[in-house]
Amino acid sequence: MEGLLGTVGPILLMFVLFYFLLIRPQQKRQKAVANMQSNLQKGDKVVTIGGLHGIVDAVDEGKIVIKCGDGSRLTYDKSAVREVVDSQN
């Protein structure tokens, strides 16, 4: 029995460390991004995953309309929003 614990123990320890160092933080980040995307409101300054900076002009169920600097309005999926930029920037 002690031999089995000696061989399985390090592997089990590696999986536990892997979970706490990689998997759990990634799940927290995904949850924070999903929360941010679901709380988008008109007037929020956002950056998309493609690097487009703009202001949210309209919010629909799964889509948003972003107003760009030249006044054009572009429709994106909510999942394309990377971050909400602080309005003081």
C-alpha positions as CSV (number, residue, x, y, z in Angstrom):
1,M,0.0,0.0,0.0
2,E,2.9,2.4,0.8
3,G,4.4,1.8,-2.7
4,L,1.1,2.8,-4.3
5,L,0.9,6.0,-2.3
6,G,4.5,6.7,-3.2
7,T,3.8,6.5,-7.0
8,V,0.3,8.1,-7.0
9,G,1.0,10.8,-4.4
10,P,3.3,13.0,-6.6
11,I,0.9,12.7,-9.6
12,L,-2.1,13.6,-7.3
13,L,-0.1,16.6,-5.9
14,M,0.7,17.7,-9.4
15,F,-3.0,17.7,-10.4
16,V,-4.0,19.6,-7.3
17,L,-1.3,22.3,-8.0
18,F,-2.3,22.4,-11.6
19,Y,-5.9,23.0,-10.6
20,F,-5.1,25.9,-8.1
21,L,-2.5,27.5,-10.3
22,L,-4.1,27.3,-13.8
23,I,-7.6,26.1,-13.9
24,R,-9.2,28.0,-11.1
25,P,-7.8,31.4,-12.0
26,Q,-8.9,30.9,-15.6
27,Q,-12.5,30.1,-14.5
28,K,-12.5,33.2,-12.3
29,R,-11.4,35.3,-15.3
30,Q,-14.0,33.8,-17.6
31,K,-16.7,34.5,-15.0
32,A,-15.6,38.1,-14.6
33,V,-15.6,38.6,-18.4
34,A,-19.1,37.1,-18.8
35,N,-20.4,39.3,-15.9
36,M,-18.9,42.4,-17.6
37,Q,-20.4,41.5,-21.0
38,S,-23.8,40.9,-19.5
39,N,-23.7,44.3,-17.7
40,L,-22.9,46.4,-20.7
41,Q,-25.0,49.6,-20.9
42,K,-25.4,52.4,-23.4
43,G,-22.6,55.0,-23.0
44,D,-20.0,52.5,-21.8
45,K,-16.6,53.0,-23.4
46,V,-15.4,49.6,-24.7
47,V,-12.6,47.8,-26.5
48,T,-13.3,44.8,-28.7
49,I,-11.1,41.7,-29.0
50,G,-10.1,43.2,-32.4
51,G,-8.9,46.4,-30.9
52,L,-11.8,48.7,-31.9
53,H,-12.4,51.5,-29.4
54,G,-15.9,53.0,-29.2
55,I,-18.9,53.8,-27.1
56,V,-21.9,51.5,-26.7
57,D,-24.8,53.1,-28.6
58,A,-27.4,50.3,-28.2
59,V,-27.7,46.9,-26.4
60,D,-29.7,44.0,-27.6
61,E,-29.8,40.4,-26.2
62,G,-26.7,39.0,-27.8
63,K,-25.5,42.1,-29.8
64,I,-24.4,45.6,-29.2
65,V,-24.0,48.6,-31.5
66,I,-20.8,50.5,-31.0
67,K,-20.4,54.1,-32.1
68,C,-16.9,54.8,-33.4
69,G,-15.0,58.1,-33.5
70,D,-16.1,59.0,-37.0
71,G,-19.8,58.6,-36.0
72,S,-20.3,55.2,-37.8
73,R,-22.2,52.5,-35.9
74,L,-21.0,48.9,-36.0
75,T,-22.9,45.9,-34.7
76,Y,-20.9,43.3,-32.7
77,D,-21.7,40.2,-30.6
78,K,-21.5,41.0,-26.9
79,S,-18.8,38.3,-26.7
80,A,-16.5,40.4,-28.9
81,V,-16.1,43.0,-26.1
82,R,-12.8,42.6,-24.3
83,E,-13.1,45.3,-21.7
84,V,-15.0,48.3,-20.5
85,V,-12.6,51.3,-20.4
86,D,-12.9,53.6,-17.5
87,S,-14.7,56.8,-18.6
88,Q,-11.9,58.9,-17.1
89,N,-9.4,57.7,-19.8
